[in-house]
């Protein structure tokens, strides 16, 4: 996942500890914009030192991570999101052009 990419939340089930720490949580089925990608940890949930890919979202803002020495903002694991399937800009332009003027207001003619 990259900065600026649109993603859809696919998992919005959070333990009570996470609900207590966060001000805003993503909702399943809602589209978000990736604000930042970072190397995260699973320490809060699993008590381990394993790394994950973390995301900050443009639409959601939370306080600092109480377990991070640099007080980085609390983010979300990328595994909670799926990339939104979008057409590349050139395909959108082609598709728009092919439909322009298809209906002149008089309906379809045989």
PATORVO-462198 format. One record per atom (N, C-alpha, C, O): residue number from 1; x negated, y negated, z negated. Coordinates in nm, 2 decimals. Atoms other than C-alpha are relative to their C-alpha. Layout:
<pts>
  nr     px     py     pz
 NUM      X      Y      Z
...
</pts>
This chain:
<pts>
  nr     px     py     pz
   1  -0.09   0.12   0.00
   1   0.00   0.00   0.00
   1  -0.09  -0.12   0.00
   1  -0.20  -0.12  -0.06
   2   0.08   0.12  -0.02
   2  -0.12  -0.35   0.08
   2   0.08  -0.12  -0.05
   2   0.20  -0.12  -0.05
   3  -0.06   0.12   0.04
   3  -0.06  -0.70  -0.04
   3   0.09  -0.05   0.11
   3   0.06  -0.05   0.23
   4  -0.10   0.05  -0.09
   4   0.25  -0.85   0.13
   4   0.09   0.11   0.06
   4   0.19   0.08   0.12
   5  -0.08  -0.11  -0.05
   5   0.39  -0.50   0.22
   5   0.14   0.01  -0.08
   5   0.14  -0.02  -0.20
   6  -0.13  -0.02   0.06
   6   0.76  -0.44   0.15
   6   0.01   0.15  -0.04
   6  -0.03   0.24   0.03
   7  -0.01  -0.14   0.06
   7   0.83  -0.13  -0.07
   7   0.14   0.01  -0.06
   7   0.20  -0.09  -0.10
   8  -0.13  -0.02   0.06
   8   1.15   0.03  -0.20
   8  -0.03   0.09  -0.13
   8  -0.10   0.19  -0.12
   9   0.01  -0.08   0.12
   9   1.17   0.16  -0.56
   9   0.07   0.13   0.01
   9   0.19   0.14   0.05
  10  -0.06  -0.14  -0.01
  10   1.23   0.54  -0.57
  10   0.01   0.06  -0.14
  10   0.07   0.17  -0.15
  11   0.00  -0.05   0.13
  11   1.19   0.59  -0.94
  11   0.01  -0.11  -0.10
  11  -0.09  -0.18  -0.12
  12  -0.01   0.11   0.10
  12   1.33   0.36  -1.21
  12   0.03   0.06  -0.14
  12   0.10  -0.01  -0.22
  13  -0.02  -0.06   0.13
  13   1.33   0.60  -1.50
  13  -0.13  -0.03  -0.08
  13  -0.24   0.01  -0.05
  14   0.11   0.04   0.08
  14   1.11   0.46  -1.78
  14   0.03   0.04  -0.14
  14   0.14   0.04  -0.19
  15  -0.01  -0.04   0.14
  15   1.04   0.58  -2.13
  15   0.03  -0.13  -0.09
  15   0.01  -0.24  -0.04
  16  -0.03   0.12   0.08
  16   1.15   0.35  -2.42
  16  -0.11  -0.09  -0.03
  16  -0.10  -0.21  -0.04
  17   0.11   0.09   0.03
  17   0.80   0.23  -2.49
  17  -0.02  -0.10   0.11
  17  -0.05  -0.21   0.09
  18   0.02   0.09  -0.11
  18   0.77   0.09  -2.14
  18   0.11  -0.11   0.00
  18   0.09  -0.22   0.03
  19  -0.11   0.09   0.01
  19   1.12  -0.07  -2.17
  19  -0.03  -0.11  -0.10
  19   0.02  -0.22  -0.08
  20   0.03   0.10   0.11
  20   1.00  -0.24  -2.49
  20  -0.11  -0.10   0.04
  20  -0.11  -0.21   0.00
  21   0.11   0.08  -0.04
  21   0.68  -0.37  -2.33
  21   0.02  -0.10   0.11
  21  -0.03  -0.21   0.12
  22  -0.02   0.07  -0.12
  22   0.81  -0.50  -2.00
  22   0.12  -0.10  -0.01
  22   0.22  -0.07  -0.08
  23  -0.11   0.10  -0.01
  23   1.03  -0.81  -1.94
  23   0.09   0.04   0.12
  23   0.21   0.03   0.11
  24  -0.07  -0.03  -0.12
  24   1.13  -0.70  -1.59
  24  -0.05   0.14   0.06
  24  -0.17   0.16   0.07
  25   0.03  -0.13  -0.06
  25   1.15  -0.35  -1.44
  25   0.07   0.02   0.14
  25   0.17  -0.04   0.16
  26  -0.07  -0.02  -0.13
  26   1.22  -0.24  -1.08
  26   0.12   0.09  -0.01
  26   0.14   0.17  -0.11
  27  -0.12  -0.07   0.00
  27   1.55  -0.09  -0.99
  27   0.00   0.09   0.13
  27  -0.04   0.05   0.24
  28  -0.01  -0.09  -0.11
  28   1.59   0.22  -0.77
  28   0.08  -0.05   0.12
  28   0.19  -0.10   0.10
  29  -0.07   0.04  -0.12
  29   1.69   0.14  -0.41
  29  -0.02  -0.15   0.04
  29   0.02  -0.19   0.15
  30   0.03   0.14  -0.03
  30   1.58  -0.23  -0.43
  30  -0.13  -0.02   0.07
  30  -0.23   0.05   0.03
  31   0.12   0.03  -0.08
  31   1.32  -0.37  -0.19
  31  -0.08  -0.11  -0.07
  31  -0.02  -0.21  -0.12
  32   0.09   0.09   0.07
  32   1.02  -0.55  -0.34
  32  -0.12  -0.03   0.10
  32  -0.14   0.04   0.20
  33   0.12   0.04  -0.07
  33   0.71  -0.73  -0.20
  33  -0.12   0.02  -0.08
  33  -0.13  -0.03  -0.20
  34   0.13  -0.02   0.08
  34   0.36  -0.62  -0.31
  34  -0.07  -0.13  -0.01
  34  -0.11  -0.19   0.09
  35   0.07   0.13   0.02
  35   0.20  -0.92  -0.47
  35  -0.15   0.03  -0.02
  35  -0.24  -0.05   0.02
  36   0.14  -0.04   0.03
  36  -0.13  -0.74  -0.58
  36  -0.01   0.15  -0.01
  36   0.08   0.21  -0.06
  37   0.03  -0.15   0.01
  37  -0.28  -0.39  -0.56
  37  -0.13   0.00  -0.09
  37  -0.22  -0.07  -0.07
  38   0.12  -0.01   0.09
  38  -0.52  -0.29  -0.84
  38  -0.02   0.15  -0.05
  38   0.07   0.23  -0.04
  39   0.03  -0.13   0.05
  39  -0.68   0.01  -1.00
  39   0.06   0.00  -0.15
  39   0.01  -0.08  -0.23
  40  -0.07   0.00   0.13
  40  -0.46   0.10  -1.30
  40  -0.04   0.12  -0.08
  40  -0.12   0.20  -0.04
  41   0.02  -0.12   0.09
  41  -0.46   0.35  -1.59
  41   0.13   0.05  -0.05
  41   0.23  -0.02  -0.04
  42  -0.12  -0.06   0.05
  42  -0.21   0.58  -1.74
  42   0.00   0.00  -0.15
  42   0.08   0.07  -0.21
  43   0.02   0.00   0.15
  43  -0.31   0.50  -2.10
  43   0.13  -0.02  -0.07
  43   0.15   0.04  -0.18
  44  -0.12   0.04   0.07
  44   0.02   0.35  -2.20
  44   0.09   0.12  -0.01
  44   0.15   0.15  -0.12
  45  -0.10  -0.11   0.00
  45   0.23   0.65  -2.10
  45  -0.06   0.13  -0.05
  45   0.00   0.20  -0.13
  46   0.05  -0.13   0.03
  46   0.00   0.95  -2.12
  46  -0.12   0.00  -0.09
  46  -0.16   0.11  -0.13
  47   0.11   0.00   0.09
  47  -0.28   0.84  -2.35
  47  -0.13   0.04   0.06
  47  -0.22   0.08  -0.02
  48   0.12  -0.05  -0.07
  48  -0.54   0.93  -2.09
  48  -0.08  -0.11   0.06
  48  -0.04  -0.23   0.05
  49   0.08   0.10  -0.07
  49  -0.81   0.76  -1.90
  49   0.00   0.01   0.15
  49  -0.09  -0.04   0.22
  50  -0.01  -0.02  -0.14
  50  -0.71   0.87  -1.55
  50   0.04  -0.13   0.07
  50   0.12  -0.21   0.01
  51  -0.03   0.12  -0.08
  51  -0.68   0.60  -1.28
  51   0.12   0.03   0.09
  51   0.14   0.14   0.14
  52  -0.11   0.00  -0.10
  52  -0.38   0.52  -1.06
  52  -0.01  -0.13   0.08
  52  -0.09  -0.22   0.05
  53  -0.02   0.13  -0.07
  53  -0.30   0.26  -0.80
  53   0.11  -0.07  -0.05
  53   0.23  -0.02  -0.06
  54  -0.10   0.08   0.06
  54  -0.11  -0.01  -0.96
  54   0.04  -0.11   0.09
  54  -0.03  -0.16   0.18
  55  -0.05   0.11  -0.08
  55   0.11  -0.28  -0.81
  55   0.06  -0.11  -0.09
  55   0.12  -0.08  -0.19
  56  -0.08   0.11   0.06
  56   0.23  -0.62  -0.91
  56   0.10  -0.04   0.12
  56   0.06  -0.04   0.23
  57  -0.10   0.03  -0.10
  57   0.55  -0.73  -0.73
  57   0.04  -0.14  -0.01
  57   0.05  -0.20  -0.11
  58  -0.03   0.15  -0.01
  58   0.64  -1.08  -0.61
  58   0.13  -0.03  -0.07
  58   0.14  -0.14  -0.13
  59  -0.13   0.03   0.06
  59   0.99  -1.05  -0.74
  59   0.01   0.02  -0.15
  59   0.10  -0.02  -0.22
  60   0.00  -0.03   0.14
  60   0.90  -0.93  -1.09
  60  -0.13  -0.05  -0.07
  60  -0.24  -0.04  -0.01
  61   0.12   0.06   0.07
  61   0.67  -1.09  -1.35
  61   0.01   0.05  -0.15
  61   0.12   0.04  -0.21
  62   0.01  -0.05   0.14
  62   0.56  -0.94  -1.69
  62  -0.11  -0.06  -0.07
  62  -0.20  -0.13  -0.01
  63   0.11   0.05   0.08
  63   0.34  -1.03  -1.97
  63  -0.13   0.08   0.01
  63  -0.14   0.17   0.09
  64   0.13  -0.07  -0.01
  64  -0.02  -0.92  -2.02
  64   0.01   0.14  -0.06
  64   0.08   0.17  -0.16
  65   0.01  -0.14   0.05
  65  -0.10  -0.55  -2.08
  65  -0.08   0.00  -0.13
  65  -0.19  -0.05  -0.14
  66   0.06   0.01   0.13
  66  -0.17  -0.52  -2.45
  66  -0.12   0.09  -0.02
  66  -0.20   0.08  -0.11
  67   0.11  -0.10   0.00
  67  -0.42  -0.23  -2.38
  67  -0.11  -0.04   0.09
  67  -0.21   0.04   0.10
  68   0.10   0.04  -0.09
  68  -0.62  -0.42  -2.12
  68  -0.09  -0.11  -0.06
  68  -0.04  -0.21  -0.10
  69   0.09   0.10   0.06
  69  -0.93  -0.61  -2.24
  69   0.01  -0.14   0.07
  69   0.00  -0.24   0.00
  70  -0.01   0.13  -0.07
  70  -0.88  -0.88  -1.97
  70   0.14  -0.05   0.00
  70   0.17  -0.15   0.06
  71  -0.14   0.04   0.01
  71  -0.51  -0.90  -2.05
  71   0.07  -0.02   0.14
  71   0.15  -0.11   0.16
  72  -0.06   0.00  -0.13
  72  -0.41  -0.82  -1.69
  72   0.15   0.02  -0.02
  72   0.19   0.09  -0.11
  73  -0.14  -0.02   0.00
  73  -0.04  -0.84  -1.62
  73   0.04   0.14   0.01
  73  -0.02   0.22   0.08
  74  -0.05  -0.13   0.00
  74   0.16  -0.53  -1.68
  74   0.05   0.03   0.15
  74   0.13  -0.05   0.20
  75  -0.04  -0.03  -0.13
  75   0.21  -0.36  -1.34
  75   0.07   0.14   0.00
  75   0.11   0.19  -0.10
  76  -0.07  -0.13  -0.02
  76   0.37  -0.04  -1.20
  76  -0.09   0.09   0.09
  76  -0.16   0.05   0.18
  77   0.07  -0.10  -0.09
  77   0.22   0.28  -1.05
  77   0.07   0.00   0.13
  77   0.19  -0.01   0.15
  78  -0.05   0.00  -0.13
  78   0.25   0.29  -0.68
  78   0.09   0.12   0.03
  78   0.16   0.12   0.13
  79  -0.08  -0.12  -0.03
  79   0.41   0.63  -0.70
  79   0.15  -0.02  -0.03
  79   0.23   0.06   0.01
  80  -0.14   0.04   0.03
  80   0.73   0.46  -0.81
  80   0.07  -0.06   0.13
  80   0.19  -0.09   0.13
  81  -0.04   0.07  -0.11
  81   0.76   0.31  -0.46
  81  -0.03   0.07   0.13
  81  -0.13   0.14   0.14
  82   0.02  -0.05  -0.14
  82   0.79   0.41  -0.09
  82  -0.01  -0.12   0.09
  82   0.06  -0.22   0.07
  83   0.01   0.11  -0.10
  83   0.68   0.19   0.20
  83   0.14  -0.02   0.07
  83   0.20   0.08   0.11
  84  -0.12   0.03  -0.08
  84   0.98   0.02   0.37
  84  -0.04   0.02   0.15
  84  -0.14  -0.04   0.19
  85   0.02  -0.02  -0.14
  85   0.99   0.14   0.73
  85   0.04  -0.12   0.08
  85   0.16  -0.15   0.08
  86  -0.03   0.12  -0.08
  86   0.97  -0.17   0.95
  86  -0.06   0.02   0.14
  86  -0.16   0.08   0.15
  87   0.06   0.00  -0.13
  87   0.92  -0.21   1.32
  87  -0.11  -0.10   0.01
  87  -0.10  -0.20  -0.05
  88   0.10   0.10  -0.02
  88   0.60  -0.37   1.42
  88   0.05  -0.12   0.08
  88   0.15  -0.11   0.15
  89  -0.05   0.12  -0.06
  89   0.65  -0.74   1.54
  89   0.03   0.01   0.15
  89   0.13  -0.04   0.20
  90  -0.01  -0.01  -0.15
  90   0.60  -0.65   1.91
  90   0.12   0.08   0.04
  90   0.19   0.06   0.14
  91  -0.11  -0.08  -0.03
  91   0.87  -0.38   1.89
  91   0.13  -0.08  -0.03
  91   0.23  -0.06   0.04
  92  -0.12   0.08   0.04
  92   1.12  -0.62   1.72
  92   0.03  -0.10   0.12
  92   0.14  -0.12   0.16
  93  -0.02   0.10  -0.12
  93   1.06  -0.88   2.01
  93   0.06   0.07   0.12
  93   0.15   0.02   0.18
  94  -0.05  -0.07  -0.11
  94   1.12  -0.61   2.27
  94   0.14   0.04  -0.02
  94   0.22   0.03   0.08
  95  -0.14  -0.05   0.02
  95   1.43  -0.48   2.11
  95   0.10  -0.12   0.01
  95   0.21  -0.11   0.06
  96  -0.08   0.12  -0.01
  96   1.57  -0.84   2.07
  96   0.02  -0.04   0.15
  96   0.14  -0.07   0.18
  97  -0.01   0.04  -0.14
  97   1.50  -0.92   2.44
  97   0.09   0.10   0.07
  97   0.17   0.05   0.16
  98  -0.08  -0.09  -0.08
  98   1.66  -0.60   2.57
  98   0.15  -0.01  -0.03
  98   0.23   0.03   0.05
  99  -0.14   0.02   0.04
  99   1.99  -0.69   2.39
  99   0.05  -0.14   0.03
  99   0.17  -0.16   0.03
 100  -0.05   0.14  -0.02
 100   2.00  -1.06   2.47
 100   0.08  -0.01   0.13
 100   0.04   0.04   0.24
 101  -0.09   0.02  -0.11
 101   2.29  -1.15   2.70
 101   0.07   0.13   0.04
 101   0.13   0.13   0.15
 102  -0.06  -0.13  -0.04
 102   2.42  -0.79   2.70
 102   0.15  -0.02   0.00
 102   0.22   0.05   0.08
 103  -0.14   0.02   0.00
 103   2.77  -0.92   2.62
 103   0.02  -0.15   0.02
 103  -0.02  -0.23  -0.06
 104  -0.02   0.14  -0.04
 104   2.88  -1.24   2.79
 104   0.13  -0.06  -0.06
 104   0.18  -0.16  -0.02
 105  -0.12   0.04   0.07
 105   3.18  -1.27   2.56
 105   0.13   0.05   0.06
 105   0.24   0.03   0.00
 106  -0.12  -0.06  -0.07
 106   3.42  -1.10   2.81
 106   0.01   0.15  -0.03
 106   0.10   0.21   0.02
 107   0.00  -0.15   0.03
 107   3.35  -0.75   2.67
 107  -0.07   0.08   0.11
 107  -0.13   0.02   0.20
 108   0.07  -0.09  -0.10
 108   3.21  -0.46   2.86
 108   0.08   0.02   0.12
 108   0.20   0.04   0.11
 109  -0.07  -0.02  -0.13
 109   3.30  -0.41   3.22
 109  -0.04   0.13   0.06
 109  -0.16   0.17   0.05
 110   0.03  -0.13  -0.06
 110   3.32  -0.08   3.40
 110  -0.03  -0.02   0.15
 110  -0.06   0.08   0.22
</pts>
